[in-house]
Structures are given as structure tokens and as C-alpha cells.
Amino acid sequence: MEDKKSFGSFIAEKRKALRYTQKELAHQLNISETAVSKWERGVSQTKGY
């Protein structure tokens, strides 16, 4: 569980440094806002492919 939170914190930190909202980041990555939110909260991680 800690790895997911660390990953989420990393994503949030980088997103904020770029001054992107979750919606803007999702659009740039062609994914849903929900996916970004889940990553940042440590609920889900990216698939490793």
C-alpha cells in the first residue's frame, strides 16, 4: 500500500509543478480524470506495459 501512496504523491507533485489540473493531465495522457485521481490517492496504479 505504501508504494501506491508514494507513486501517487510523485504523480501529484509533478502535475502540480507543471501547473496542470487533474483534468488537464488526463487530457494530455489521453486517460480519464478518474484514473489520475485514483493514482494520486493510491487506489490504483498504472498497468506495467
Stockholm file with secondary structure:
# STOCKHOLM 1.0

chainA/1-49         MEDKKSFGSFIAEKRKALRYTQKELAHQLNISETAVSKWERGVSQTKGY
#=GR chainA/1-49 SS CHHHHHHHHHHHHHHHHTTCCHHHHHHHHTSCHHHHHHHHHTSCCCCCC
#=GC SS_cons        CHHHHHHHHHHHHHHHHTTCCHHHHHHHHTSCHHHHHHHHHTSCCCCCC
//
